[in-house]
């Protein structure tokens, strides 16, 4: 019989695989950017936000903040590297305004992250207090990114078209939130549970909308390149 810790590790590994797929979802977008050597109307904002989210989840998973969370560290470390690669591609082909936005955004995030790390390590002692502070911050950013598709869902309802809500991204979002919710329940972790529970609900609603409006979507929509939506990805924790 599989122990609780063993079951948690298995679920965590499955979560890592799904989250990895979620982190890879913007690849077609950046392939298109690199091929055209132009960022067109794509924005760096979701990827800049995901960098900060990944950094905080990596910090949260450190042994001196939240012991036994190595699987949270691994997937968010991978996500952090991928997001920085995406931003590097964007920076390469963006105009000056776009490049400034990337540099300023990352600089502000790094400064904020360093401040939180210093405060946590110097003023809070013990994993309980540290995980409380960092966990709340992680949840705030995760919830923001999980709820970001609300505007897209509204567009689906008003236009009666799923053109701007790719199915596989919605499906991965739902599976990701569900698996990490299970991970949090096996060995109770309220900070992973809250945001990913909401993520699972958000993904389920997206899939329901997709089922409702898929047949109503005009066929010509299928030939249009759908803009990528980065959900955070870290959703991955």
C-alpha positions, 0 to 999 in steps of 0.5 A, a space after each residue: 500500500 502506498 504511503 501518504 508521502 509516496 502518494 503525495 510525491 506521485 501526485 506532485 510528479 504528475 503536477 510537475 509534468 502538467 505544469 511543464 506543459 503549461 509553461 511550454 504553451 507560449 512556445 508557438 507564440 515565440 516561434 512566430 515572433 522569432 520567425 517574423 522577427 517582430 513582436 507585433 501586438 504581443 505584450 510581455 506583461 503575462 510573462 513578466 508577471 509569471 517570472 515574479 510568481 515563479 521566484 516566490 514559489 521557488 522561495 516558498 519551497 525552500 527548506 527554511 520556508 516550507 520543508 518537504 516542498 522540493 517538487 514545488 521548487 523544481 517545476 517553478 525553477 524550470 518555469 522561471 528559466 522558460 519565462 526568462 527565455 521567452 522574455 529574452 526573445 521578446 526583448 530581442 525583437 521588440 522596439 525600444 518601448 517594449 524593451 524598456 518595459 521588460 527591463 523596468 518590469 524585471 528590475 521592479 520585480 527583482 527589487 520587490 522580491 529581494 525586499 521580501 526575502 530579506 524581511 522574511 529571513 531577518 524578521 521571521 524565525 521558523 518555517 511556520 511564520 515564514 511560510 505564512 508570509 510567503 504563502 500569502 504572497 504566492 497565493 495573491 499572485 497565483 489568484 490574480 493569474 488564475 482569474 486573468 481569463 475572466 475577461 476572455 470568458 466574458 468575450 466568449 459569452 458576448 461574441 459566442 465564439 471560442 476564438 480567443 480561448 484555446 481549448 488545450 490551454 483551458 484543459 491544461 489549466 484545469 488539470 494543473 489546478 486539480 492535480 496541485 489541489 490534490 497534492 495540497 490535500 494529501 499533506 495539507 498545505 492551505 497556501 497551495 490549496 487555495 489558489 489552485 482550488 480556484 484555478 481548478 474551478 476557473 479551468 472547469 468554467 472555461 471548459 464548460 464555456 468551450 463546450 457551450 460555444 464551440 459549435 457556434 464559433 464561425 468556421 473562419 475563426 479556425 484559420 486565425 492564429 489564436 493569441 497565447 494566454 499565459 496563465 502562470 503559470 504557476 498555477 504550478 504550485 
